[in-house]
Amino acid sequence: MAVQKSRRTPSTRGMRRAHDRLQKPAVSIEPTTGETHRRHHVSKDGYYRGKKVVQTTVESAE
């Protein structure tokens, strides 16, 4: 069975845990509509990088 030779300090423990926190999702602003959306994802209006790529139900009713 493995037994540690010496105790880990709180500083070392904190340095190890420094990257374990939750990350906020990266967001981007759609240049056409100004809508905020996740990076590399289509916005709710169906735009991606300034172009309409998905026809939405709101648009088809017009």
N, CA, C and O atoms as a DFTB+ gen file, in Angstrom:
248 C
 N C O
     1  1       0.837      -1.177       0.000
     2  2       0.000       0.000       0.000
     3  2       0.885       1.244       0.000
     4  3       1.898       1.291       0.698
     5  1       0.504       2.234      -0.773
     6  2       1.308       3.447      -0.875
     7  2       1.050       4.366       0.313
     8  3      -0.095       4.653       0.662
     9  1       2.131       4.817       0.920
    10  2       2.038       5.743       2.042
    11  2       2.908       6.946       1.718
    12  3       4.064       6.791       1.323
    13  1       2.367       8.128       1.881
    14  2       3.145       9.325       1.559
    15  2       4.285       9.507       2.546
    16  3       4.168       9.174       3.725
    17  1       5.387      10.041       2.043
    18  2       6.571      10.208       2.871
    19  2       6.441      11.427       3.783
    20  3       6.849      11.398       4.944
    21  1       5.866      12.495       3.236
    22  2       5.679      13.699       4.045
    23  2       4.349      14.347       3.677
    24  3       3.790      14.121       2.604
    25  1       3.874      15.148       4.596
    26  2       2.565      15.779       4.436
    27  2       2.606      16.870       3.361
    28  3       3.576      17.621       3.263
    29  1       1.543      16.946       2.558
    30  2       1.401      18.010       1.556
    31  2       0.944      19.283       2.256
    32  3       0.042      19.236       3.093
    33  1       1.541      20.399       1.933
    34  2       1.189      21.666       2.558
    35  2      -0.101      22.224       1.948
    36  3      -0.466      21.856       0.831
    37  1      -0.787      23.102       2.669
    38  2      -1.989      23.732       2.104
    39  2      -1.696      24.514       0.828
    40  3      -2.550      24.611      -0.054
    41  1      -0.489      25.072       0.728
    42  2      -0.102      25.816      -0.477
    43  2      -0.035      24.894      -1.691
    44  3      -0.544      25.229      -2.761
    45  1       0.591      23.739      -1.520
    46  2       0.701      22.772      -2.613
    47  2      -0.671      22.253      -3.007
    48  3      -0.965      22.093      -4.191
    49  1      -1.510      21.990      -2.013
    50  2      -2.869      21.528      -2.282
    51  2      -3.638      22.582      -3.068
    52  3      -4.365      22.252      -4.005
    53  1      -3.482      23.845      -2.691
    54  2      -4.166      24.926      -3.398
    55  2      -3.684      25.087      -4.822
    56  3      -4.480      25.367      -5.718
    57  1      -2.379      24.914      -5.047
    58  2      -1.847      25.012      -6.409
    59  2      -2.387      23.895      -7.292
    60  3      -2.652      24.107      -8.476
    61  1      -2.550      22.710      -6.718
    62  2      -3.092      21.588      -7.489
    63  2      -4.554      21.837      -7.849
    64  3      -4.993      21.490      -8.946
    65  1      -5.308      22.436      -6.928
    66  2      -6.733      22.676      -7.143
    67  2      -7.023      23.947      -7.936
    68  3      -8.188      24.256      -8.187
    69  1      -6.016      24.672      -8.325
    70  2      -6.206      25.976      -8.969
    71  2      -7.003      25.876     -10.263
    72  3      -7.689      26.831     -10.627
    73  1      -6.934      24.761     -10.963
    74  2      -7.609      24.613     -12.250
    75  2      -8.895      23.802     -12.161
    76  3      -9.497      23.497     -13.190
    77  1      -9.329      23.448     -10.958
    78  2     -10.520      22.613     -10.783
    79  2     -11.816      23.399     -10.744
    80  3     -12.889      22.799     -10.683
    81  1     -11.753      24.716     -10.777
    82  2     -12.972      25.527     -10.678
    83  2     -13.790      25.417     -11.968
    84  3     -13.266      25.044     -13.017
    85  1     -15.064      25.742     -11.874
    86  2     -15.933      25.716     -13.040
    87  2     -15.636      26.911     -13.934
    88  3     -15.425      28.022     -13.447
    89  1     -15.620      26.684     -15.218
    90  2     -15.351      27.742     -16.180
    91  2     -16.664      28.303     -16.711
    92  3     -17.615      27.552     -16.927
    93  1     -16.725      29.606     -16.921
    94  2     -17.888      30.204     -17.545
    95  2     -17.816      29.929     -19.045
    96  3     -16.727      29.950     -19.620
    97  1     -18.960      29.671     -19.692
    98  2     -18.914      29.408     -21.126
    99  2     -18.478      30.647     -21.898
   100  3     -18.869      31.766     -21.567
   101  1     -17.676      30.439     -22.916
   102  2     -17.219      31.543     -23.757
   103  2     -18.388      32.023     -24.608
   104  3     -19.027      31.226     -25.295
   105  1     -18.668      33.313     -24.567
   106  2     -19.796      33.860     -25.312
   107  2     -19.303      34.803     -26.396
   108  3     -18.202      35.348     -26.314
   109  1     -20.128      34.983     -27.400
   110  2     -19.813      35.835     -28.526
   111  2     -21.051      36.657     -28.870
   112  3     -22.169      36.270     -28.532
   113  1     -20.857      37.770     -29.530
   114  2     -21.974      38.620     -29.939
   115  2     -22.154      38.484     -31.440
   116  3     -21.215      38.686     -32.210
   117  1     -23.365      38.140     -31.848
   118  2     -23.687      37.983     -33.266
   119  2     -23.643      39.361     -33.930
   120  3     -24.339      40.272     -33.481
   121  1     -22.841      39.537     -34.989
   122  2     -22.728      40.863     -35.603
   123  2     -24.009      41.355     -36.279
   124  3     -24.228      42.563     -36.360
   125  1     -24.850      40.454     -36.761
   126  2     -26.067      40.859     -37.463
   127  2     -27.161      41.296     -36.503
   128  3     -27.755      42.360     -36.678
   129  1     -27.432      40.478     -35.485
   130  2     -28.554      40.747     -34.585
   131  2     -28.124      41.350     -33.253
   132  3     -28.959      41.901     -32.536
   133  1     -26.836      41.259     -32.903
   134  2     -26.370      41.752     -31.622
   135  2     -26.686      40.810     -30.474
   136  3     -26.536      41.183     -29.310
   137  1     -27.119      39.604     -30.780
   138  2     -27.492      38.626     -29.769
   139  2     -26.253      37.948     -29.191
   140  3     -25.286      37.699     -29.911
   141  1     -26.281      37.653     -27.905
   142  2     -25.190      36.947     -27.245
   143  2     -25.456      35.451     -27.332
   144  3     -26.556      34.986     -27.034
   145  1     -24.430      34.699     -27.745
   146  2     -24.572      33.249     -27.868
   147  2     -23.236      32.592     -27.577
   148  3     -22.210      33.270     -27.532
   149  1     -23.236      31.268     -27.379
   150  2     -22.002      30.535     -27.138
   151  2     -21.151      30.518     -28.392
   152  3     -21.665      30.491     -29.510
   153  1     -19.836      30.536     -28.191
   154  2     -18.913      30.518     -29.320
   155  2     -19.084      29.236     -30.123
   156  3     -19.291      28.165     -29.552
   157  1     -18.999      29.343     -31.445
   158  2     -19.078      28.220     -32.372
   159  2     -20.442      27.530     -32.337
   160  3     -20.546      26.359     -32.703
   161  1     -21.481      28.232     -31.906
   162  2     -22.837      27.709     -31.896
   163  2     -23.748      28.677     -32.634
   164  3     -23.474      29.876     -32.682
   165  1     -24.815      28.172     -33.201
   166  2     -25.797      28.998     -33.887
   167  2     -26.617      29.742     -32.844
   168  3     -26.961      29.177     -31.806
   169  1     -26.939      31.028     -33.115
   170  2     -27.747      31.800     -32.176
   171  2     -29.204      31.350     -32.255
   172  3     -29.574      30.588     -33.148
   173  1     -30.034      31.828     -31.313
   174  2     -31.441      31.428     -31.287
   175  2     -32.194      31.914     -32.519
   176  3     -33.196      31.313     -32.907
   177  1     -31.726      32.993     -33.137
   178  2     -32.377      33.509     -34.340
   179  2     -31.961      32.748     -35.599
   180  3     -32.505      32.990     -36.676
   181  1     -30.997      31.825     -35.468
   182  2     -30.569      31.024     -36.605
   183  2     -29.392      31.600     -37.353
   184  3     -29.129      31.190     -38.484
   185  1     -28.666      32.549     -36.754
   186  2     -27.522      33.164     -37.415
   187  2     -26.226      32.563     -36.905
   188  3     -26.111      32.212     -35.731
   189  1     -25.249      32.448     -37.797
   190  2     -23.910      32.016     -37.440
   191  2     -22.921      32.833     -38.246
   192  3     -22.932      32.791     -39.476
   193  1     -22.067      33.575     -37.561
   194  2     -21.061      34.441     -38.164
   195  2     -21.664      35.408     -39.182
   196  3     -21.085      35.637     -40.244
   197  1     -22.828      35.975     -38.858
   198  2     -23.440      37.000     -39.689
   199  2     -24.316      36.487     -40.812
   200  3     -24.882      37.290     -41.554
   201  1     -24.446      35.184     -40.964
   202  2     -25.261      34.619     -42.040
   203  2     -26.388      33.778     -41.461
   204  3     -26.217      33.121     -40.435
   205  1     -27.532      33.800     -42.117
   206  2     -28.674      32.991     -41.711
   207  2     -28.421      31.558     -42.161
   208  3     -28.324      31.288     -43.358
   209  1     -28.314      30.629     -41.195
   210  2     -28.007      29.243     -41.537
   211  2     -29.138      28.292     -41.182
   212  3     -29.198      27.186     -41.718
   213  1     -30.045      28.702     -40.280
   214  2     -31.157      27.858     -39.862
   215  2     -32.425      28.683     -39.931
   216  3     -32.477      29.800     -39.418
   217  1     -33.452      28.130     -40.567
   218  2     -34.730      28.824     -40.618
   219  2     -35.488      28.563     -39.323
   220  3     -35.732      27.411     -38.962
   221  1     -35.859      29.635     -38.624
   222  2     -36.539      29.508     -37.346
   223  2     -38.055      29.529     -37.549
   224  3     -38.542      29.949     -38.599
   225  1     -38.797      29.073     -36.534
   226  2     -40.254      29.004     -36.651
   227  2     -40.873      30.408     -36.656
   228  3     -41.912      30.612     -37.284
   229  1     -40.268      31.359     -35.983
   230  2     -40.791      32.730     -35.957
   231  2     -40.689      33.350     -37.351
   232  3     -41.593      34.066     -37.783
   233  1     -39.599      33.078     -38.046
   234  2     -39.389      33.651     -39.366
   235  2     -40.351      33.019     -40.395
   236  3     -40.847      33.718     -41.279
   237  1     -40.615      31.709     -40.286
   238  2     -41.453      31.043     -41.263
   239  2     -42.918      31.465     -41.137
   240  3     -43.679      31.329     -42.094
   241  1     -43.324      31.976     -39.964
   242  2     -44.713      32.417     -39.776
   243  2     -44.970      33.772     -40.420
   244  3     -46.123      34.136     -40.654
   245  1     -43.912      34.522     -40.710
   246  2     -44.083      35.855     -41.287
   247  2     -44.472      35.827     -42.736
   248  3     -44.649      36.881     -43.348
